[in-house]
Amino acid sequence: MARRSLRQDAQSKLIRLRSAVGNDYLDASSCPDSPCPKKTCRLVVVGAPRTGKSAIVKRFLCDKFEERYIPTIEEFYRKQYKIRGEIYQLEIVDCSGNDPFPAARKLCYLSVWHI
């Protein structure tokens, strides 16, 4: 059995944390018929509390705007896009502005290539 990379391990922990929180999870790649993406890009959204981070992410992904404020612990989204015939995967981690779980935020940073 091959050893899991640090990135795969961090990603797995994020997904488990995401599931434990019980929020929506967008995953176009879970379909067995989905082709493998050519490239995966991860975007981690960080900033001060109550500044609209989650609103921007949900507007981008779902074209929806939530009027009421719901504090975010951590949200993980995955969506595939077809660009010029190639499949690309975008992963978005929407972090809390309050940082109640510093360890979870560190996992986010471990899985990002550039800051």
C-alpha positions in Angstrom: 0.0 0.0 0.0 1.4 3.4 -1.0 1.9 6.0 1.7 -0.4 8.9 1.7 1.2 12.3 1.0 0.9 15.1 3.6 -1.4 16.9 1.1 -3.7 13.9 0.8 -3.8 13.5 4.6 -4.6 17.2 5.2 -7.3 17.1 2.5 -8.8 14.0 4.1 -8.9 15.7 7.5 -10.5 18.8 6.0 -13.2 16.7 4.4 -13.9 14.8 7.7 -14.0 18.2 9.6 -16.3 19.5 6.9 -18.6 16.5 7.3 -18.6 16.8 11.1 -19.8 20.3 10.9 -22.7 19.2 8.7 -22.7 22.0 6.2 -23.2 21.8 2.4 -20.5 20.1 0.5 -20.2 20.6 -3.3 -18.3 17.8 -4.9 -18.6 17.3 -8.7 -15.7 14.8 -8.7 -17.5 12.2 -6.5 -19.3 10.9 -9.6 -17.6 7.7 -10.9 -18.1 8.9 -14.5 -16.3 12.2 -13.9 -13.0 12.4 -15.7 -9.8 13.1 -13.8 -9.1 16.9 -13.7 -6.0 18.1 -15.6 -5.1 20.4 -12.7 -6.4 21.1 -9.2 -6.2 24.5 -7.7 -6.9 25.3 -4.0 -8.0 28.7 -2.8 -8.0 29.4 0.9 -10.2 32.4 1.9 -9.1 34.1 5.1 -9.8 37.4 6.7 -11.5 39.3 9.6 -14.9 38.1 10.9 -18.1 39.4 9.3 -16.4 40.8 6.1 -18.3 38.7 3.5 -15.8 35.9 2.8 -18.5 33.2 2.8 -21.0 35.4 0.9 -18.5 35.9 -1.9 -17.6 32.2 -2.1 -21.3 31.1 -2.2 -22.1 33.8 -4.7 -19.3 32.5 -6.9 -20.1 28.8 -6.6 -23.9 28.8 -6.4 -25.0 32.3 -7.6 -26.8 32.7 -4.3 -26.6 35.4 -1.6 -27.5 34.7 2.0 -29.1 37.7 3.7 -28.6 36.5 7.3 -25.3 36.2 9.0 -24.2 32.6 9.9 -20.8 32.4 11.4 -18.4 30.0 9.6 -16.3 27.5 11.3 -14.8 26.1 8.1 -16.3 25.3 4.7 -14.8 23.2 2.0 -16.1 23.2 -1.5 -14.9 21.4 -4.6 -16.2 22.1 -8.1 -15.0 21.1 -11.6 -14.9 23.3 -14.6 -14.4 22.5 -18.3 -12.2 25.0 -20.0 -11.2 24.5 -23.7 -12.1 20.8 -23.4 -10.0 20.2 -20.3 -11.3 19.5 -16.8 -10.0 21.7 -14.0 -10.9 21.3 -10.3 -11.2 24.2 -8.0 -11.1 23.6 -4.2 -12.1 26.4 -1.9 -11.6 26.4 1.8 -13.5 29.2 3.5 -11.9 29.7 6.9 -13.4 31.3 10.0 -12.6 34.9 10.8 -12.5 34.2 14.5 -10.1 31.3 14.4 -11.7 29.1 17.1 -9.8 26.1 15.7 -6.2 27.2 15.0 -5.2 23.6 14.2 -7.8 23.4 11.4 -6.5 26.6 9.8 -2.9 25.2 9.9 -4.2 22.2 8.0 -5.6 24.6 5.4 -2.2 26.2 5.0 -0.4 22.9 4.7 -2.5 22.0 1.7 -1.8 25.3 -0.2 1.1 25.7 -2.7 1.3 29.5 -2.6 0.3 32.1 -0.1 
